Amino acid sequence: MEMNEILALVQGSENISVEFKKSTKDITKDVYETVGSFSNREGGHIFLGIKDDGTVLGVDPNEIGRIQSEFVTTINSSKCYPPLFLQIETTVIEGKQVLHIYVPVCAQVCRINGRIYDRNEDSDIDITNNSDAVYQAYARKQGMYFVNKVTCFSMDALRPDLIKRARKLSRMRRNDHPWLTMSDEEILRSEGLILTDPDRQKEGVTLAGILLFGTDQTIMAVLPQHKTDAIFRVENLDRYDDRDVIITNLFDSYDRLMAFGAKHLSDPFVLEGIQSISARDKILREIFSNLLAHQDFSSGYVAKFVIERGCMSTENANQAHGIGTLNLQTFAPFAKNPPISRVFRDAGLADELGSGMRNTYKYTRLYSGHEPQFIEGANVFRTIIPLAAVSTGRVGPQVAANHQANPQVSLQVNPQVSEKVLSYCVLPRSKAEITAHCSYKDRRSFTIHYLKMTYSALGSVTVNLLPSSGLL
């Protein structure tokens, strides 16, 4: 490794692929835990002789030979399975000797003293007793894609109307598409959605086939964790203003997500060349096809589409092939679920691998004047689309932000009651005191019909007064 590359790593901070260890005279136990977590995740660099905050202490020159010998012996012993063939090299930083260890990704799940470790940001997590995390670790190592798993279901568990719809969509993409002359079963076989289970030696529809064309009951039988959550959160920041919990096949999920986005996002006039287009729909198409086609369906993490003031975002479970914000110029696309991506592409819901990111950049600039972010985390992939204020603007009468010193109460509120409440609440009052003062017996009804409506109508004028009075 070049010296300038090593210095760049040392001058940074600890992260998912860089770890600093003090270890000036001895190798501490947690060094081997980091080796295991790097091997099980995406690999990384370990530096001995550097404190967690990046201060270079250096390794005792008299102990370097012993430390190197001890490290190599340990990682090739029964304490580490499978044995790892790593090099521990000496480098000089700030005039002090530091030991550098590069740990590549292992083809198998690595155990240190019988324990399985995984990397999360700058921490090594013992996941041995976490069955879901262990399963995902093994899933990352296996060559077979999770969605290629063969189920016990046959064509009877699928919806013919969805296959018919996919065939119709393929005609819109190409007038001579091969699907147009195929039967339903031939379409599934051509896309690798019917395979033979190598253990049972029986044919069946794959998980990908079930997700694409299965009935809701079948999907829940094979993947009970499958769900997509669409949330609109602009006014009610504690909960949400609107929500759609989507538990169905990927084609209908795509439609409902598109409808949800169209419902809550404005669609301003945008010209591409001399052609008027919907930049909003172009963006939604790309991020939804990515959300549905590339998520890790083995995870219980709920896929999300969230619209907030200033941005919209998607999140989905992910098997990372790199960590950090993706760069449009340097990123290398990787197919997460090839069978699903292939069907989406043939049906016209997606394009070639990698084009979605470029299109999202293009249309986000047209839509909001900003650039999107694609962030690949260890377990979650996030897409963030900045929005202009007008994108989530609400129409209709609203309460003014700035009120006069003596504001007029909304017509929906009884002005006499409101005036009586305000004059009484010069000093902090309890809800019971206010209810009695206004000669009402039903405290709950009085709260709903007068106190809350008064609070809403007067807005910022009473923000500092009413909560202290215990009204809400």
RODO-2510 file (C-alpha; in nm, 4 decimals, decimal comma):
residues 472
     n   res          X          Y          Z
     1     m     0,0000     0,0000     0,0000
     2     e     0,1318     0,3465    -0,0913
     3     m     0,2456     0,5728     0,1917
     4     n     0,0134     0,8555     0,0897
     5     e    -0,2827     0,6157     0,1095
     6     i    -0,1797     0,5027     0,4587
     7     l    -0,1431     0,8641     0,5752
     8     a    -0,4893     0,9477     0,4381
     9     l    -0,6381     0,6622     0,6438
    10     v    -0,4508     0,7607     0,9611
    11     q    -0,5415     1,1279     0,9300
    12     g    -0,9080     1,0349     0,9119
    13     s    -1,1081     0,8820     1,1930
    14     e    -1,2170     0,5300     1,2792
    15     n    -1,4990     0,4041     1,0616
    16     i    -1,6444     0,0855     0,9205
    17     s    -1,3153    -0,0058     0,7509
    18     v    -1,0485     0,1635     0,9681
    19     e    -0,9579     0,0784     1,3289
    20     f    -0,6886     0,2213     1,5576
    21     k    -0,5443     0,0138     1,8441
    22     k    -0,3086     0,1367     2,1158
    23     s    -0,1192    -0,1983     2,1492
    24     t     0,2219    -0,0407     2,2051
    25     k     0,3738    -0,3504     2,3688
    26     d     0,1176    -0,6308     2,3365
    27     i    -0,1669    -0,7264     2,1061
    28     t    -0,4902    -0,6749     2,2916
    29     k    -0,7754    -0,9250     2,2624
    30     d    -0,9986    -0,6823     2,0733
    31     v    -0,7529    -0,6725     1,7813
    32     y    -0,8626    -1,0229     1,6835
    33     e    -1,2299    -0,9280     1,7238
    34     t    -1,1733    -0,6480     1,4706
    35     v    -1,0032    -0,8954     1,2353
    36     g    -1,3145    -1,1139     1,2525
    37     s    -1,5580    -0,8253     1,2001
    38     f    -1,3616    -0,6854     0,9034
    39     s    -1,3431    -1,0321     0,7486
    40     n    -1,7191    -1,0785     0,7873
    41     r    -1,8092    -0,7360     0,6528
    42     e    -1,6178    -0,5476     0,3806
    43     g    -1,2559    -0,5787     0,4932
    44     g    -1,0507    -0,3000     0,6465
    45     h    -0,7268    -0,1629     0,7898
    46     i    -0,6010    -0,2046     1,1473
    47     f    -0,3236     0,0193     1,2814
    48     l    -0,1372    -0,0794     1,5993
    49     g     0,0303     0,2007     1,7912
    50     i    -0,2398     0,4642     1,7386
    51     k    -0,4982     0,5763     1,9971
    52     d    -0,8700     0,5851     1,9196
    53     d    -0,8541     0,9628     1,8697
    54     g    -0,5819     0,9271     1,6043
    55     t    -0,2832     1,0186     1,8245
    56     v     0,0242     0,8304     1,7009
    57     l     0,2032     0,6609     1,9929
    58     g     0,4089     0,4090     1,7995
    59     v     0,4850     0,0462     1,8866
    60     d     0,7838    -0,0328     2,1114
    61     p     1,0626    -0,1212     1,8622
    62     n     1,1842    -0,3968     2,0949
    63     e     0,8425    -0,5692     2,0802
    64     i     0,7654    -0,5467     1,7086
    65     g     0,9143    -0,8853     1,6167
    66     r     0,7324    -1,0640     1,8969
    67     i     0,4008    -0,8930     1,8166
    68     q     0,4247    -0,9885     1,4506
    69     s     0,5044    -1,3505     1,5339
    70     e     0,2240    -1,3743     1,7904
    71     f    -0,0322    -1,2266     1,5509
    72     v     0,0530    -1,4605     1,2623
    73     t     0,0507    -1,7639     1,4936
    74     t    -0,2911    -1,6747     1,6396
    75     i    -0,4767    -1,6140     1,3143
    76     n    -0,3494    -1,9453     1,1815
    77     s    -0,4469    -2,1423     1,4915
    78     s    -0,7706    -2,2964     1,6151
    79     k    -0,8619    -1,9618     1,7736
    80     c    -0,9443    -1,8291     1,4271
    81     y    -1,1636    -2,0282     1,1875
    82     p    -1,1090    -2,0443     0,9008
    83     p    -0,7373    -1,9612     0,9289
    84     l    -0,6541    -1,6230     0,7760
    85     f    -0,3305    -1,5537     0,5925
    86     l    -0,2613    -1,1910     0,6762
    87     q     0,0491    -0,9785     0,6751
    88     i     0,1458    -0,7364     0,9495
    89     e     0,3764    -0,4686     0,8155
    90     t     0,5808    -0,1938     0,9777
    91     t     0,5457     0,1657     0,8612
    92     v     0,6795     0,4931     0,9992
    93     i     0,4332     0,7716     1,0795
    94     e     0,5398     1,0958     1,2460
    95     g     0,8783     0,9365     1,3140
    96     k     0,7247     0,6442     1,5051
    97     q     0,6881     0,2815     1,4039
    98     v     0,3293     0,1677     1,3501
    99     l     0,2070    -0,1793     1,2539
   100     h    -0,0442    -0,2004     0,9692
   101     i    -0,2729    -0,4998     0,9044
   102     y    -0,4985    -0,5222     0,5999
   103     v    -0,7897    -0,7657     0,6424
   104     p    -0,9651    -0,8658     0,3164
   105     v    -1,3172    -1,0049     0,2944
   106     c    -1,3207    -1,3784     0,3634
   107     a    -1,5230    -1,6183     0,1497
   108     q    -1,6526    -1,7815     0,4704
   109     v    -1,7959    -1,6478     0,7937
   110     c    -1,5013    -1,5996     1,0299
   111     r    -1,5145    -1,7039     1,3965
   112     i    -1,2773    -1,5771     1,6637
   113     n    -1,2615    -1,8090     1,9659
   114     g    -1,5946    -1,9528     1,8507
   115     r    -1,7632    -1,6109     1,8322
   116     i    -1,8907    -1,4261     1,5229
   117     y    -1,8235    -1,0530     1,4995
   118     d    -1,9635    -0,7953     1,2581
   119     r    -1,8671    -0,4354     1,1911
   120     n    -2,1059    -0,1461     1,2531
   121     e    -1,9568     0,2009     1,1982
   122     d    -1,6466     0,1956     1,4237
   123     s    -1,7584    -0,0859     1,6563
   124     d    -1,7100    -0,4624     1,6550
   125     i    -2,0386    -0,6303     1,7471
   126     d    -2,0666    -0,9865     1,8782
   127     i    -2,3604    -1,1272     1,6783
   128     t    -2,3166    -1,4931     1,7744
   129     n    -2,6510    -1,5102     1,9569
   130     n    -2,8349    -1,2862     1,7083
   131     s    -2,9829    -1,5366     1,4657
   132     d    -3,0969    -1,2722     1,2131
   133     a    -2,7548    -1,1055     1,1991
   134     v    -2,5784    -1,4418     1,1693
   135     y    -2,8126    -1,5427     0,8877
   136     q    -2,7374    -1,2199     0,7020
   137     a    -2,3636    -1,2756     0,7503
   138     y    -2,3912    -1,6188     0,5884
   139     a    -2,6201    -1,4773     0,3173
   140     r    -2,3513    -1,2261     0,2213
   141     k    -2,1021    -1,5086     0,1750
   142     q    -2,3111    -1,7446    -0,0299
   143     g    -2,2983    -1,7355    -0,4067
   144     m    -2,6705    -1,7985    -0,4562
   145     y    -2,9021    -1,4993    -0,4451
   146     f    -3,1632    -1,5143    -0,1695
   147     v    -3,4511    -1,4492    -0,4110
   148     n    -3,3485    -1,7599    -0,6090
   149     k    -3,4529    -1,9805    -0,3207
   150     v    -3,7039    -2,2376    -0,4479
   151     t    -4,0370    -2,2526    -0,2633
   152     c    -4,2847    -2,5384    -0,2465
   153     f    -4,5395    -2,3381    -0,4499
   154     s    -4,6300    -2,3937    -0,8145
   155     m    -4,8020    -2,1799    -1,0787
   156     d    -5,1330    -2,2183    -0,8925
   157     a    -5,0042    -1,9795    -0,6220
   158     l    -4,9566    -1,6959    -0,8728
   159     r    -5,1944    -1,4342    -1,0100
   160     p    -5,2505    -1,4733    -1,3868
   161     d    -5,3695    -1,1110    -1,4088
   162     l    -5,0288    -0,9867    -1,2939
   163     i    -4,8491    -1,1961    -1,5548
   164     k    -5,0926    -1,0631    -1,8155
   165     r    -5,0188    -0,7106    -1,7018
   166     a    -4,6412    -0,7694    -1,7279
   167     r    -4,6896    -0,9039    -2,0814
   168     k    -4,8909    -0,5939    -2,1736
   169     l    -4,6207    -0,3667    -2,0313
   170     s    -4,3553    -0,5477    -2,2336
   171     r    -4,5494    -0,4642    -2,5536
   172     m    -4,5218    -0,0944    -2,4675
   173     r    -4,1463    -0,1381    -2,4450
   174     r    -4,1053    -0,3479    -2,7594
   175     n    -4,3654    -0,4468    -3,0175
   176     d    -4,1811    -0,7736    -3,0811
   177     h    -4,1024    -0,8613    -2,7191
   178     p    -4,0578    -1,2410    -2,6725
   179     w    -4,3103    -1,2461    -2,3869
   180     l    -4,5906    -1,1698    -2,6339
   181     t    -4,5729    -1,5203    -2,7826
   182     m    -4,5013    -1,7085    -2,4578
   183     s    -4,7368    -1,8790    -2,2172
   184     d    -4,7387    -1,7731    -1,8510
   185     e    -4,5172    -2,0657    -1,7492
   186     e    -4,2742    -2,0004    -2,0339
   187     i    -4,2360    -1,6403    -1,9196
   188     l    -4,1481    -1,7514    -1,5672
   189     r    -3,9010    -2,0122    -1,6890
   190     s    -3,7348    -1,7679    -1,9267
   191     e    -3,6804    -1,5235    -1,6403
   192     g    -3,5462    -1,7894    -1,4010
   193     l    -3,8502    -1,7707    -1,1741
   194     i    -3,9057    -2,1483    -1,1821
   195     l    -3,6025    -2,3481    -1,0725
   196     t    -3,5147    -2,6888    -0,9302
   197     d    -3,4348    -2,7139    -0,5608
   198     p    -3,0892    -2,8782    -0,5419
   199     d    -3,1715    -3,0431    -0,2081
   200     r    -3,5211    -3,1766    -0,2819
   201     q    -3,4688    -3,2145    -0,6576
   202     k    -3,8148    -3,0668    -0,7120
   203     e    -3,9202    -2,7735    -0,9220
   204     g    -4,0937    -2,4747    -0,7723
   205     v    -4,1507    -2,1029    -0,8079
   206     t    -3,8672    -1,8976    -0,6593
   207     l    -3,9056    -1,6247    -0,3985
   208     a    -3,8564    -1,3714    -0,6761
   209     g    -4,1491    -1,5215    -0,8673
   210     i    -4,3681    -1,5104    -0,5561
   211     l    -4,2759    -1,1474    -0,4840
   212     l    -4,3517    -1,0434    -0,8407
   213     f    -4,6640    -1,2444    -0,9227
   214     g    -4,7811    -1,4167    -0,6033
   215     t    -5,1050    -1,3636    -0,4153
   216     d    -5,0842    -1,1652    -0,0930
   217     q    -5,1448    -1,4816     0,1099
   218     t    -4,8601    -1,6647    -0,0628
   219     i    -4,6221    -1,3734    -0,0134
   220     m    -4,7001    -1,3655     0,3588
   221     a    -4,6440    -1,7412     0,3794
   222     v    -4,2901    -1,7278     0,2391
   223     l    -4,1828    -1,3764     0,3458
   224     p    -4,3896    -1,2591     0,6444
   225     q    -4,1515    -0,9662     0,7000
   226     h    -4,2200    -0,8169     0,3560
   227     k    -4,3654    -0,4659     0,3853
   228     t    -4,3182    -0,1186     0,2383
   229     d    -4,4134     0,1895     0,4402
   230     a    -4,5075     0,5162     0,2641
   231     i    -4,5166     0,8173     0,5003
   232     f    -4,6039     1,1849     0,4479
   233     r    -4,4725     1,3917     0,7409
   234     v    -4,4819     1,7682     0,6944
   235     e    -4,7147     1,9127     0,9588
   236     n    -4,7341     1,6398     1,2246
   237     l    -4,3655     1,5744     1,2796
   238     d    -4,4183     1,3429     1,5771
   239     r    -4,6274     1,0942     1,3795
   240     y    -4,7404     1,1523     1,0203
   241     d    -4,9943     1,3385     0,8092
   242     d    -5,0667     1,0445     0,5795
   243     r    -4,9477     0,6860     0,5539
   244     d    -4,9888     0,3781     0,3359
   245     v    -4,8670     0,0409     0,4655
   246     i    -4,8107    -0,1682     0,1533
   247     i    -4,8079    -0,5460     0,1889
   248     t    -4,8524    -0,6927    -0,1559
   249     n    -4,6676    -0,7952    -0,4736
   250     l    -4,3987    -0,5729    -0,6251
   251     f    -4,6093    -0,4579    -0,9223
   252     d    -4,8954    -0,3342    -0,7045
   253     s    -4,6453    -0,1947    -0,4541
   254     y    -4,4923     0,0112    -0,7348
   255     d    -4,8369     0,1476    -0,8341
   256     r    -4,9310     0,2422    -0,4784
   257     l    -4,5993     0,4146    -0,4170
   258     m    -4,6361     0,6135    -0,7398
   259     a    -4,9896     0,7123    -0,6407
   260     f    -4,8763     0,8161    -0,2921
   261     g    -4,5969     1,0316    -0,4339
   262     a    -4,8267     1,1927    -0,6911
   263     k    -5,0821     1,2652    -0,4172
   264     h    -4,8427     1,4608    -0,1961
   265     l    -4,5840     1,6122    -0,4318
   266     s    -4,6448     1,9009    -0,6694
   267     d    -4,5711     1,8509    -1,0388
   268     p    -4,4332     2,1821    -1,1700
   269     f    -4,3857     2,2613    -1,5383
   270     v    -4,0458     2,1322    -1,6555
   271     l    -3,8945     2,1400    -2,0035
   272     e    -3,6459     1,8825    -2,1254
   273     g    -3,5253     2,0354    -2,4488
   274     i    -3,8522     2,1373    -2,6149
   275     q    -4,0581     1,8610    -2,4526
   276     s    -4,2684     1,9150    -2,1419
   277     i    -4,2112     1,6309    -1,8913
   278     s    -4,3050     1,5329    -1,5373
   279     a    -3,9711     1,5470    -1,3540
   280     r    -4,1526     1,4315    -1,0420
   281     d    -4,2722     1,1088    -1,2033
   282     k    -3,9306     1,0473    -1,3596
   283     i    -3,7657     1,0679    -1,0170
   284     l    -4,0295     0,8532    -0,8473
   285     r    -3,9969     0,5853    -1,1157
   286     e    -3,6211     0,5557    -1,0586
   287     i    -3,6215     0,5544    -0,6793
   288     f    -3,9150     0,3134    -0,6520
   289     s    -3,7742     0,0617    -0,8992
   290     n    -3,4477     0,0746    -0,7034
   291     l    -3,6284     0,0420    -0,3695
   292     l    -3,8284    -0,2634    -0,4768
   293     a    -3,5818    -0,4437    -0,7017
   294     h    -3,2570    -0,4090    -0,5076
   295     q    -3,3496    -0,4525    -0,1428
   296     d    -3,2351    -0,7441     0,0716
   297     f    -3,5548    -0,9424     0,1206
   298     s    -3,3908    -1,1724     0,3776
   299     s    -3,3865    -0,8833     0,6268
   300     g    -3,6722    -0,7807     0,8512
   301     y    -3,5918    -0,4114     0,7969
   302     v    -3,9030    -0,2362     0,6647
   303     a    -3,8571    -0,0574     0,3317
   304     k    -3,9679     0,3071     0,3568
   305     f    -4,0632     0,6010     0,1396
   306     v    -4,0816     0,9228     0,3423
   307     i    -4,1829     1,2701     0,2268
   308     e    -4,0772     1,5480     0,4632
   309     r    -4,0437     1,9228     0,4434
   310     g    -3,7331     1,9815     0,2330
   311     c    -3,6662     1,6274     0,1128
   312     m    -3,8032     1,2862     0,0320
   313     s    -3,6120     0,9650     0,0942
   314     t    -3,6214     0,5896     0,0554
   315     e    -3,4645     0,3277     0,2812
   316     n    -3,4280    -0,0441     0,2259
   317     a    -3,2329    -0,3357     0,3682
   318     n    -2,9058    -0,3813     0,1889
   319     q    -2,6181    -0,6214     0,1401
   320     a    -2,3409    -0,3673     0,1002
   321     h    -2,0786    -0,3836    -0,1710
   322     g    -1,9037    -0,0716    -0,0483
   323     i    -1,9732     0,1827     0,2238
   324     g    -2,0473     0,5533     0,2030
   325     t    -2,2009     0,8082    -0,0339
   326     l    -2,1912     0,6899    -0,3940
   327     n    -2,0115     0,9078    -0,6464
   328     l    -2,1837     0,9384    -0,9826
   329     q    -1,8501     0,9388    -1,1634
   330     t    -1,6885     0,6407    -0,9901
   331     f    -1,9615     0,4113    -0,8600
   332     a    -1,9778     0,0532    -0,9891
   333     p    -2,3359    -0,0843    -1,0115
   334     f    -2,3989    -0,4258    -0,8599
   335     a    -2,7091    -0,6373    -0,9226
   336     k    -2,8665    -0,7259    -0,5874
   337     n    -3,1635    -0,9316    -0,7173
   338     p    -3,1013    -1,0071    -1,0876
   339     p    -3,4294    -1,1968    -1,1547
   340     i    -3,6443    -0,9120    -1,0185
   341     s    -3,4352    -0,6479    -1,1965
   342     r    -3,4678    -0,8401    -1,5226
   343     v    -3,8484    -0,8575    -1,4987
   344     f    -3,8720    -0,4882    -1,4086
   345     r    -3,6535    -0,4045    -1,7071
   346     d    -3,8582    -0,6173    -1,9498
   347     a    -4,1791    -0,4628    -1,8158
   348     g    -4,0416    -0,1111    -1,8636
   349     l    -4,0349    -0,0214    -1,4931
   350     a    -3,6548     0,0070    -1,4904
   351     d    -3,3680     0,0452    -1,7331
   352     e    -3,0129    -0,0814    -1,7535
   353     l    -2,8162    -0,1257    -1,4320
   354     g    -2,6687     0,2072    -1,3221
   355     s    -2,8868     0,4293    -1,5415
   356     g    -3,1296     0,4968    -1,2554
   357     m    -2,8705     0,6879    -1,0574
   358     r    -2,7773     0,9043    -1,3555
   359     n    -3,1429     0,9743    -1,4365
   360     t    -3,2176     1,0638    -1,0748
   361     y    -2,9352     1,3181    -1,0759
   362     k    -3,0612     1,4648    -1,4029
   363     y    -3,4262     1,5022    -1,3069
   364     t    -3,3630     1,6124    -0,9464
   365     r    -3,1661     1,9082    -1,0812
   366     l    -3,4640     1,9942    -1,3034
   367     y    -3,7189     1,9375    -1,0247
   368     s    -3,5589     2,1130    -0,7267
   369     g    -3,2276     2,2536    -0,8454
   370     h    -3,0313     2,0291    -0,6090
   371     e    -2,8503     1,6954    -0,6279
   372     p    -2,9639     1,3660    -0,4745
   373     q    -2,7617     1,1500    -0,2368
   374     f    -2,7200     0,7746    -0,2558
   375     i    -2,5790     0,6389     0,0707
   376     e    -2,4812     0,2741     0,0991
   377     g    -2,4638     0,1701     0,4641
   378     a    -2,3616    -0,1611     0,6109
   379     n    -2,7217    -0,2812     0,6324
   380     v    -2,9375    -0,0014     0,4902
   381     f    -2,9333     0,1796     0,1546
   382     r    -3,0694     0,5357     0,1548
   383     t    -3,1666     0,7676    -0,1275
   384     i    -3,2274     1,1338    -0,0377
   385     i    -3,3942     1,3710    -0,2852
   386     p    -3,3897     1,7421    -0,1856
   387     l    -3,7184     1,9223    -0,2453
   388     a    -3,8129     2,2842    -0,3016
   389     a    -4,0572     2,4314    -0,0508
   390     v    -4,3329     2,4359    -0,3130
   391     s    -4,3092     2,0599    -0,3598
   392     t    -4,4922     1,9837    -0,0354
   393     g    -4,6902     2,3069    -0,0079
   394     r    -5,0487     2,2758     0,1140
   395     v    -5,3369     2,4706    -0,0390
   396     g    -5,6393     2,6136     0,1385
   397     p    -5,6897     2,8514     0,4342
   398     q    -5,4127     2,8481     0,6932
   399     v    -5,3519     3,0290     1,0206
   400     a    -5,1129     3,3200     0,9757
   401     a    -4,7715     3,2728     1,1330
   402     n    -4,7585     3,6271     1,2760
   403     h    -5,0598     3,7415     1,4795
   404     q    -5,1541     4,0843     1,6111
   405     a    -5,1230     4,1619     1,9796
   406     n    -5,4970     4,1008     2,0214
   407     p    -5,5689     3,8304     1,7656
   408     q    -5,9164     3,7544     1,6414
   409     v    -6,0260     3,4006     1,7185
   410     s    -6,1295     3,1731     1,4279
   411     l    -6,5047     3,1557     1,3680
   412     q    -6,4900     2,7900     1,4684
   413     v    -6,4105     2,8969     1,8262
   414     n    -6,6588     3,0565     2,0668
   415     p    -6,5058     3,4048     2,1166
   416     q    -6,6660     3,4574     2,4600
   417     v    -6,5230     3,1335     2,5962
   418     s    -6,1833     3,2056     2,4417
   419     e    -6,1698     3,5532     2,5941
   420     k    -6,2711     3,4152     2,9330
   421     v    -6,0003     3,1469     2,9145
   422     l    -5,7278     3,3938     2,8139
   423     s    -5,8115     3,6493     3,0792
   424     y    -5,8172     3,3770     3,3474
   425     c    -5,4843     3,2314     3,2334
   426     v    -5,2755     3,5367     3,3089
   427     l    -5,1353     3,3101     3,5777
   428     p    -5,0773     2,9364     3,5136
   429     r    -5,3989     2,7413     3,5699
   430     s    -5,4799     2,3710     3,5694
   431     k    -5,7319     2,2207     3,3314
   432     a    -5,9718     2,1543     3,6187
   433     e    -5,9536     2,5169     3,7353
   434     i    -6,0196     2,6520     3,3853
   435     t    -6,3159     2,4163     3,3328
   436     a    -6,4737     2,5200     3,6636
   437     h    -6,4087     2,8892     3,5944
   438     c    -6,6001     2,8636     3,2676
   439     s    -6,8877     2,6818     3,4441
   440     y    -6,8477     2,3548     3,2552
   441     k    -6,8779     2,0146     3,4234
   442     d    -6,7522     1,7776     3,1513
   443     r    -6,3770     1,8439     3,1479
   444     r    -6,3116     1,6134     2,8513
   445     s    -6,5800     1,7724     2,6308
   446     f    -6,4662     2,1225     2,7311
   447     t    -6,1062     2,0355     2,6366
   448     i    -6,2017     1,9010     2,2943
   449     h    -6,4528     2,1676     2,1941
   450     y    -6,2966     2,4803     2,3443
   451     l    -5,9444     2,4525     2,4817
   452     k    -5,7833     2,2648     2,1916
   453     m    -5,9686     2,4689     1,9293
   454     t    -5,8670     2,7916     2,1046
   455     y    -5,5067     2,6732     2,1145
   456     s    -5,5098     2,5846     1,7432
   457     a    -5,6744     2,9084     1,6367
   458     l    -5,4503     3,1396     1,8383
   459     g    -5,1324     2,9492     1,7456
   460     s    -4,8064     3,1089     1,8545
   461     v    -4,9739     3,3688     2,0769
   462     t    -5,0665     3,1064     2,3352
   463     v    -4,7840     2,8592     2,2816
   464     n    -4,6050     2,9745     2,5959
   465     l    -4,9203     3,0080     2,8031
   466     l    -5,1520     2,7140     2,7431
   467     p    -4,9056     2,4238     2,7854
   468     s    -4,7947     2,5663     3,1202
   469     s    -5,1590     2,5657     3,2221
   470     g    -5,1939     2,1981     3,1542
   471     l    -5,4480     2,2422     2,8778
   472     l    -5,3143     1,9865     2,6294
***
